[in-house]
Amino acid sequence: MSYVQPPAVVESMVAMGTKKAHLGRGQLVLRGTLGGMFLGVATTLALTASVQTGVPMVGALLFPVGFVMVLLLGFEMVTGSFAVVPLAVLERRATAVEMLRAFWWVIVGHLIGGLLYGALFAAVVTQMWTTPEAPVAQALVDLAVHKTLDYQPLGAAGIVLVLIKAVLANWLVGTGVVMGLTSTSTGGKIAAMWLPVMTFFALGLEHGVVNFFVIPGAMLVGAPIGLGDWWLWNQIPALVGNFIGALTLVALAMRVAHRPLVAPASGAAPAAPTPGSVAPPAIEASPVGEASPVGEASPVGEASPVGEASPVGEASPVGEASPAPATVEAGVR
């Protein structure tokens, strides 16, 4: 069967986190760039479907396409790294410095990818900025405004709201990364990853990697959003919330729930047998009449072969004298 049991999934999470922590800087940036671009493609696909059908749930059903591409091709999402690299640190297979280094360079890649795909998509959707009122362009602007300026009237509570939505978002997205490890078949991985990622997008939660495209892309087609609005009212609290959600609700939760039991210490007393279990074989003892090691007992009631001298206390064969009971053999001390 292609299903992988949860304890084995945890081991795969540790191995994945270890690998990510030790990637070179250039690989991290390149993989992060492509990962950000693929999620940008998925977002524009979802927006296009929502505009064309008037049913946002259709967009949510399609969004996981980009997520699946990123995971199957081995590209990077820092939000996925949030769920696995900390486990490598806890298992002493990577250091905290290596973890932070990996996070930083992947985020740099996401920024490059989001800006690059945002510029390319803005040019296409507005026909080289000649039709900025195009329906999909306006949908992107509305989404970006909702993710930034709509939080401003709430003040500090708005930032907390972004943080909470980001925690929930990466609980689901991080779970999507983990569920991709629950199968050894490509079809099984795709089906498993699709479920939580579709749910995240349908609920309108805050995902830092997606926002690296959505907000600057909307700014390029005329959204009234400044750099401060982008980073203060969304990007920074979204990334922080994504890290908290993946660390606590995915990485630590999986580790605690499915960590293998520790083997009993050497010399510990064996556990009492449970009903229906087979008891271990008894230690073999020395026969009566032969010196037994200290602390071991001799078996009682064993018969001697016919014609051989009997142990102490048993009758001797006819015609032979019984040995004098002058010395007590070492069977009982």
Secondary structure, 3 states (H helix, E strand, C coil): CCECCHHHHHHHHHHHHHHHHCCCHHHHHHHHHHHHHHHHHHHHHHHHHHHHHCCHHHHHHHCHHHHHHHHHCCCCCHHHHHHHHHHHHHCCCCCHHHHHHHHHHHHHHHHHHHHHHHHHHHHHHCCCCCCCCCHHHHHHHHHHHHHCHHHHHHCHHHHHHHHHHHHHHHHHHHHHHHHCCCECCHHHHHHHHHHHHHHHHHCCCCCHHHHHHHHHHHHHCCCCCCHHHHHHHHHHHHHHHHHHHHHHHHHHHHHHHHCCCCCCCCCCCCCCCCCCCCCCCCCCCCCCCCCCCCCCCCCCCCCCCCCCCCCCCCCCCCCCCCCCCCCCCCCCC
